[in-house]
Amino acid sequence: MSDDVTGSLQVIEETLTSRGIDYELRGDKHIVVELPGVRKLKTTCLLTPSTHGVRIEAFVCRHPDENEPSLHQYLLQRNRRLYGVAYTVDRSGDIYLVGRMSHHAVTPDEIDRILGQVLEAADSDFNVLLEIGFITSIRREWAWRVSRGESLANLQAFKHLIKDDDSESAEPQSSVN
């Protein structure tokens, strides 16, 4: 391992430890961090130091079921407002946030900024991505739960997507968790 890779790895580990952020070291240079969210309950972020810098990669959402052009347009427009990372899709169409930092940019403040941006983007965009790319599935799940008397508590963020005739039981029901 080069001095740059070793140095970046050390700064990342020290920063995460000092901030109380749990992480896992996989292999000799992959750091996995789980960022807790509100809409997207957790975002797994992979930090990988290499000879060319530190790669940041976080899975956001699987390939959309529908409205793919609209969803991609949203992602491209959202990229204009992101810091240090950008939305991309893999060969399967799954959605990721990716970025790269040069070794000299790896500082505690920059690590905070990048991880904060990953969390903010993944968490704040998550419901929008679901609304655009999975609206039929959301409506189907809502109708199924209503028909069975199941709780709608974790679907309330999508209540505005449900047609009036589907929302007879639109109030959250208590559920045993």
CORMO-V225255 format. One record per backbone hydrogen bond with DSSP energy under -0.5 kcal/mol. NH is the residue of the N-H (numbers start at 1). CO is the residue of the C=O. E is the energy in kcal/mol with one decimal. If there is no record, write none. Layout:
((NH:CO:E) (NH:CO:E))
This chain:
((6:2:-2.6) (7:3:-2.9) (8:4:-2.6) (9:5:-2.6) (10:6:-2.3) (11:7:-2.4) (12:8:-2.6) (13:9:-2.5) (14:10:-2.7) (15:11:-2.5) (16:12:-2.7) (17:13:-2.5) (18:14:-2.7) (19:15:-1.7) (20:17:-1.2) (21:16:-2.8) (22:20:-0.6) (24:32:-2.1) (26:24:-0.6) (26:30:-3.6) (27:25:-0.5) (29:26:-0.8) (30:26:-1.8) (31:29:-0.5) (31:47:-2.8) (32:24:-3.0) (32:30:-0.5) (33:31:-0.5) (33:45:-2.9) (34:22:-0.6) (35:33:-0.7) (35:43:-3.1) (36:34:-0.5) (37:41:-2.1) (41:39:-0.8) (43:35:-2.5) (45:33:-3.4) (45:43:-0.5) (46:57:-3.4) (47:31:-3.0) (47:45:-0.5) (48:46:-0.5) (48:55:-2.7) (49:29:-0.8) (50:53:-2.8) (53:50:-1.5) (54:101:-3.1) (55:48:-2.5) (55:53:-0.5) (56:99:-2.6) (57:46:-1.9) (58:97:-2.4) (59:44:-0.9) (60:95:-2.9) (61:95:-1.5) (65:133:-1.8) (66:133:-1.4) (71:67:-2.3) (72:68:-2.8) (73:69:-2.2) (74:70:-2.2) (75:71:-2.4) (76:72:-2.5) (77:73:-2.4) (78:74:-2.5) (79:75:-2.0) (80:76:-0.7) (80:77:-0.8) (81:78:-2.0) (82:79:-1.3) (84:82:-0.5) (86:98:-2.4) (88:96:-2.3) (90:94:-2.0) (93:90:-1.7) (95:61:-3.4) (96:88:-2.8) (97:58:-2.5) (98:86:-2.5) (99:56:-2.0) (100:84:-0.5) (101:54:-2.4) (105:102:-1.3) (106:103:-1.4) (107:105:-1.4) (111:107:-2.6) (112:108:-2.3) (113:109:-2.4) (114:110:-2.7) (115:111:-2.7) (116:112:-2.6) (117:113:-2.4) (118:114:-2.6) (119:115:-2.5) (120:116:-2.8) (121:117:-2.7) (122:118:-2.6) (123:119:-2.5) (124:120:-2.6) (125:121:-2.3) (126:122:-0.9) (127:123:-0.5) (129:125:-2.7) (130:126:-2.2) (131:127:-2.7) (132:128:-2.4) (133:129:-2.7) (134:130:-2.2) (138:134:-2.4) (139:135:-2.5) (140:136:-2.4) (141:137:-2.7) (142:138:-2.5) (143:139:-2.5) (144:140:-2.4) (145:141:-2.4) (146:142:-2.5) (147:143:-2.6) (148:144:-1.3) (149:145:-0.8) (149:146:-0.9) (150:145:-2.7) (155:152:-1.9) (156:152:-0.5) (156:153:-1.1) (158:155:-2.4) (159:156:-1.6) (161:158:-2.2) (162:159:-1.7) (166:163:-1.9) (167:163:-0.8) (167:164:-0.9) (170:167:-1.8) (177:175:-0.7))
